[in-house]
Amino acid sequence: MMPARLRVFPAISRNRDPQKYVGELMRVAEFTDRNGFEGILLFEGNDVFVEPWAMAQHIIAATTRSSPLIAVNPVYMHPFTAAKFVSSFAQLYGRKIYLNMITGTAISDLQGLGDDKSHADRYVRLGEFVAIVRQLLSSSRPVSFNGRLYTAANLQLRPRLPAELMPEFLIAGQSEAAQRIASETGCIKMQMLPPDLDQGLKAPGMNFGIFARESRDEARAAAQKRFRDSADDRELLALTMENTDSVWKRHLYDGQSGELQDNGYWLLPYLTFQADCPYLVGSYAEIGAKLKEFAAKGLTTIMLDMVADETEMQHVCKALKASGLF
């Protein structure tokens, strides 16, 4: 069944300048608040300039309806702390929060934090984390939990969260462990845009960017001007690949071309370390039609890489609206 509308969470293209980071996030957050997006995606990691929970509060206070999608990695906080933040935002602003559950960060950062768990065990921890947060937010009674990696005894969070403000959880990992935990916990499964586009759609959520113009040729020319190939940038990505055990990053990196494909699939922004996902390039009508095809196959949720420029964001809106589902 096709959804009545697609939920879209923009994320700014990779930003290496701390002086521009907050300004770009706020520019996108305010734009999305005015234009019907669900809320902005906020990253987590040792290299993120502003802690996402702090950034989320800054955004909520400055917008009227935006529901941030906050990346949560158990290596950085206890599930009680995450639940407390969700509860606090609900009480302060009456605003729903979405949680993007992740396990990945650089191997060197995990070592620095003293986290020596295997890739599989990090996903076990993620599943237990989700279970505890849900119980804490929904239960009127103390919560006890006895898992492999977390235990809790008579732990209670007050007040109980109203059902309409309960967070939704997303999991973006592509490994077998990630897929299993997403199924067991009922989290929204996310995947990267596949090279064969809709034929490779295997989850209700997808991560990609959009570069659109009135015509196909104009879109392709503008995209290639905006995202230029660079040996230095490719080398920078290669260095980061030596410091990760991420299955989805390896899948994108290995054996794939940076050529702009006839169907609009384009991996160059990822291969040159300018984005964290592939892009879909085409006319408003082409992209709108493709989004409608995705929705007919079960797509409900999009993490959308965006250039933090007002003109580019308007082009993206036109492509989304051409689907009739935004």
KEBALO-897064 format. One record per residue: residue in three letters; x, y, z of N, C-alpha, C in turn. Coordinates in steps of 0.05 Angstrom, whole numbers, plus 5000, padded with zeros to 4 digits. Layout:
// KEBALO-897064
ALAXYZXYZXYZ;...
// end
This chain:
// KEBALO-897064
MET501749765000500050005000501750255000;MET501250434982502850674979502250865003;PRO504350985016503751165038502451425028;ALA500951555046499751815039501852025034;ARG504152005048506352185043508952055052;LEU511052145040513752055047514752225070;ARG515952095090517252245111520252285103;VAL521052535103523752605093525252745115;PHE527652635121529452755141532052855126;PRO532353105121534753205108537253185127;ALA539553155114542053165128543953325111;ILE545553505123547253675107549553505096;SER550453565071552753435060555153475079;ARG556953285077559253285096560553555098;ASN560853655123561953915129564453895145;ARG566654005134569253985148570054245161;ASP568254445162568854705173567254755198;PRO568454745222566954795246565655065248;GLN566855265234565755535235563055555220;LYS562555365201560055375186558055165194;TYR558854985211557254755217554454825229;VAL554454975250551855045263550155215245;GLY551355405231549855575213548455415191;GLU549955225179548755055158546554875169;LEU546954765192544854595204542354765209;MET542655005219540255165225538955255199;ARG540555315179539355395153537555175142;VAL538554925143537054705133534654645152;ALA535054665178532854605197530554805193;GLU531255055190529055255187527755225160;PHE529255155139528055115113526154875114;THR527054655126525454415126522954455143;ASP523154615164520854675181518654825165;ARG519454995147517555155131516454995108;ASN517754775100517054645075516054355078;GLY515254275102513854025105515553775109;PHE518153815114519853585121519253495149;GLU519953245155519453135182521253255203;GLY523853275196525853385215528553325204;ILE530653445216533353425205534853195219;LEU536553055204538252845215540752975228;LEU541352885252543652985267545552755272;PHE548052785263550052575265551252555293;GLU552452325299553852285324556652165318;GLY558552225335561252125331563352305344;ASN565752195347567952365358568552605342;ASP568052595316568752815298566453005293;VAL564052965306561853145302562353395319;PHE562053625308562753875322560953945345;VAL558353885343556453945365554953685372;GLU554853625398553353385407550453395397;PRO549453185384546853195371544553265389;TRP544653175415542453235433542353545438;ALA544653665441544753955445543854095420;MET544653995396543754115371540754085368;ALA539653855376536853805373535254015389;GLN536154065414534654265430534854545417;HIS537154605406537454865393535554895369;ILE535254675354533454675331530554675340;ILE529754515359526954515368526154785378;ALA527854915393527255185404526855395382;ALA528055345359527955545337525955475316;THR524555255318522655165297519855115310;THR517955075292515155045302514154765302;ARG515354595284514254315282516354105278;SER518854185273520953995266521353785288;SER521553525280522153305298524853195291;PRO526953265305529653175297529952875297;LEU531652775279532452495278535252485289;ILE535552395314538052415328539552145327;ALA542052145318543651905318544351835346;VAL544051575353544651485380546451245378;ASN548751255391550651035392551050965421;PRO550350715429550650635457553350675469;VAL555450695453558150735464558351005478;TYR556551195471556751465483554851515506;MET552851345511550951405533549451155541;HIS548451165566546750955576543850985566;PRO542350765563539650795553537850975571;PHE538350975597536751155614537251445607;THR539651515600540251785592538751865567;ALA538751685547537351745522534351775528;ALA533251595544530351615551529751875565;LYS531551955583531252205598531152445579;PHE532852445559532852665539530252665524;VAL529352435514526852425499524552525517;SER524352435542522352525560522452825565;SER524952935568525253215573524353385550;PHE525053305525524153455501521053445499;ALA519853225506516953205505515653395525;GLN516853415549515753595569516253885562;LEU518553945552519254225546517854335521;TYR517554165501516654265475514154115464;GLY513453895476511253735465511853635437;ARG514353565432515353495406516253205405;LYS515553065385516452785381519352785371;ILE520852585379523652545371523952275356;TYR525552275335526252025322529151955329;LEU529751695332532451605340533551425318;ASN535851505308537351355288539451185302;MET538850935306540550765323542950655307;ILE545350715316547750645302549750515321;THR551650365309553850245324556550345314;GLY556550465291559050525277560350785286;THR562850775288564651005290567350895283;ALA569251075280571950985272573050775291;ILE574450575281575650375298577550505319;SER579050705310580850835329579350985351;ASP576951085345575251215365574251005385;LEU573350775375572450565393574750485412;GLN577150455401579450385417580050605438;GLY579750855430580251075448578251085471;LEU575750995465573650985485573750735502;GLY575550555495575750305510573650105504;ASP572450125480570249945472571449725454;ASP571649475464572849265449570849055440;LYS568349125439566248925431566448875401;SER565748635394565748555366563448705351;HIS563548695325561448815309558748695316;ALA558648435318556048295325555048375353;ASP556948385372556148465399555148755402;ARG556248925385555349205385552449215377;TYR551649035359548749035351547048905372;VAL548048705386546548595409546048815429;ARG548148975435547849195454545849395443;LEU545849445417543949635406541049545410;GLY540549285405537849185409536949205438;GLU538749145457538049165485537549455493;PHE539149635481538849925486536050015478;VAL535149935454532550015444530349905463;ALA530649655471528649525488528349675515;ILE530549755527530549895553529250175549;VAL530050315529528950585525525950575521;ARG525050385505522150355501520650295527;GLN521750115543520450045568520450275587;LEU522550415589522750645607520750865600;LEU520350915574518551125566515651045567;SER515050795564512250705562511050585588;SER512750505607511850365630511250555653;SER509050505667508450655691509550525716;ARG510850295712512050145734515150125730;PRO516550075752519550045749520249825729;VAL522449875716523349695695525849535705;SER525649275701527949095706528648965680;PHE531248935675532148825649534648655654;ASN534748425643537148255647537948145619;GLY539748295606540648225579543548135580;ARG544648085557547448015555549348245563;LEU548548485555550348715558549248935575;TYR546648925581545449125600543848975621;THR543949085645542048995666540949245679;ALA538449225688537249445703535349315724;ALA535249445747533549335768531749565779;ASN529149535776527249725786527950015778;LEU528550045753529250315742526750445732;GLN526250695740523750825732524251105722;LEU522851185702523051455690520251575692;ARG519951805704517451945707517652215692;PRO515352305681512852165678512851975654;ARG510751815653510451635630509951805605;LEU511251725583510951885558508351835544;PRO506852035536504451995520505051835495;ALA503151665487503651485463504351645438;GLU503051875434503552035410506352155409;LEU507752165432510452275433512552055435;MET511751805433513751595434515651615409;PRO518251585413520051605391519751365372;GLU520451405347520751185328523751135324;PHE524450885321527250805319527950715291;LEU530250805280531150725254533850585257;ILE534350375241536950245241537950235212;ALA540350345207541350375180543450175172;GLY544249995190546349805183545549605162;GLN547449515146546849325124547849045130;SER549249005152550248735158548048545167;GLU548648285168546748095177545848155206;ALA547748235223547148295250545248535252;ALA545748735236544048975236541148905227;GLN540948745206538348675196536848505216;ARG538248325230536948165250535848325273;ILE537448515283536548675306534348865297;ALA534448965273532249135264529648985263;SER529748735254527248565254526348495282;GLU528248425299527448345326526248575342;THR527248815338526349045353524049195340;GLY523449135315521349275300522149555293;CYS524749605291525749865282525349895252;ILE525250145242525050195214527650125201;LYS527749935182530149865168530850075147;MET533350155146534350345126536350205108;GLN536550305084538650205065539550435048;MET541850385035542850585016541350554989;LEU541150764974540050754947541750554931;PRO540550344919542050144904542450234875;PRO544550134862545150214834542850144815;ASP541349924821539049854803536449994812;LEU536750184831534550344841532250174852;ASP529850194842527550064856527749764856;GLN529249634838529449344838531049244863;GLY532649424874534149344898533049454924;LEU530549544924529249654948528449424966;LYS529649404989529049175008528349275036;ALA527749525039527149635065525249875062;PRO523749945084521950165082523350435083;GLY525950435089527350695090529750685072;MET530450925061532750935043534351195047;ASN536951175043538751395047539951475020;PHE539651725011540851814986540552124985;GLY541852234965541552524960540052564934;ILE539052804930537652884905539053124893;PHE539553114867540453344852538653374828;ALA536953584827534853604807534753874794;ARG533853874769533254114755530854064737;GLU530054264722527654244705528054024684;SER530454004672530953804652533153614662;ARG533253374650535253174657538053274651;ASP538553384628541253474620542153704638;GLU540353884645541154104663541953994691;ALA540453804700541053684727543753544727;ARG544353394706546853254705549253444703;ALA548953664687551053854684551554004710;ALA549454084724549654224749550854044771;ALA550053794771551153614791554153574788;GLN554953534763557853494758559453744764;LYS558253974762559654224770559854254800;ARG557754164814557654184843559453984857;PHE559453734848561053524860563253444840;ARG565553554844567753494825569453264835;ASP570553114816572352894823575053014833;SER576252874852578752974863580352744874;ALA582852714865584552504874585152534904;ASP585452774914585952824942583552734959;ASP581152794949578752724964578352414964;ARG578952294941578751994940580751864959;GLU583151984961585151884980584151915009;LEU582852135015581752175042579751965049;LEU577951895030576051685035577551415039;ALA579551365023581051115025582251085053;LEU583251305064584451305091582251235112;THR579951355109577751295128576851005126;MET577050885102576150615099577950415114;GLU580450495119582250335134581650335164;ASN579850515172579250555200576250505207;THR575050325191572250255196571649965191;ASP569649855205568749585200565849595190;SER565049825180562249865170561749705145;VAL559749535145559049375122558049545099;TRP556249735105555149895084557150075071;LYS559050185086561150345074562950185056;ARG563549935064565249765048563749685022;HIS561149635025559549555001559549784981;LEU559250034990559250254971562050294959;TYR564050254975566850324967567950124947;ASP567349864951568649654935567349624908;GLY568949654887568149574860565949734848;GLN565549974856563450134844564550384831;SER563350464809564350684793563250954802;GLY564851164797563951434803562551564779;GLU562151404757560751514734557851564740;LEU556751784728553851844731552351654712;GLN550851474724549451264708547051374693;ASP546251234671544051324655541451344671;ASN541151174692538751174708538751394730;GLY540951544731541151764750542651694776;TYR543451444779544951364803547751474801;TRP548751594823551351724822552751694849;LEU555051554849556451504874558851694879;LEU559451864859561752034862561752204887;PRO559552324896559652484921560652324944;TYR559952064945560951894967563851834963;LEU564651754939567451674934569451894937;THR568452144936570252374940569852504967;PHE568652354986568352435014566852705017;GLN564952754998563352995000560452935010;ALA559752675012557152595022557452315033;ASP555452225048555551965061553751765047;CYS552951825022551051645008551151704978;PRO549851534962549651594933547651814929;TYR547651924904545752124896544052024873;LEU541652134871539852084849539652344833;VAL540352344808540552584792538552574769;GLY537052784765535152784742533253024743;SER531353024725529353244725527453214748;TYR525953424754523953404775522053174769;ALA521153164744519152954737520252674739;GLU522752644730524052374732524352284761;ILE525352464778525752384806523052354820;GLY521152524814518452484826517252214819;ALA517552134793516451884784517951654798;LYS520551674801522151464814521351444844;LEU520951664858520051654885517351524888;LYS515551574869512951444869513251144866;GLU515051064848515550774845516650654871;PHE518550794884519650694909517350664930;ALA515550864931513450844951511550614945;ALA511050564920509350334913510550064921;LYS513250064924514549814932515049814963;GLY514050014977514250005006515850215020;LEU517050405004518650615017516850815031;THR517550875057516051065073517751295083;THR520351245086522151425100524751465085;ILE525551715083528051785068529851955086;MET532351865088534552035098535752165073;LEU535552435072536152565047538552755050;ASP540752685037543052865037542353115021;MET543053355033542353605020544753795022;VAL545053955001546954175001545654415015;ALA546954525035545754735052545755005038;ASP544355005015544155254999541155284992;GLU540055524996537255564992536255484965;THR537755564944536955494917536955194912;GLU539055054921539054764918536754634933;MET536154724957534054614972531354654959;GLN530954874945528454914930528254724907;HIS530454664894530454464872529654194883;VAL530654114907529953864919526953854925;CYS525954074935523054084942521354034917;LYS522154154895520654114870520653824861;ALA522953694864523053404857521253244875;LEU521353294902519753154921516753194915;LYS515953444909513153504904512153374879;ALA513953324860513153204835512352904839;SER512952794862512152524868509252504875;GLY508052734884505352734894505152624922;LEU507352564935507352434961508852604982;PHE509152864976510653044994509253314995;
// end
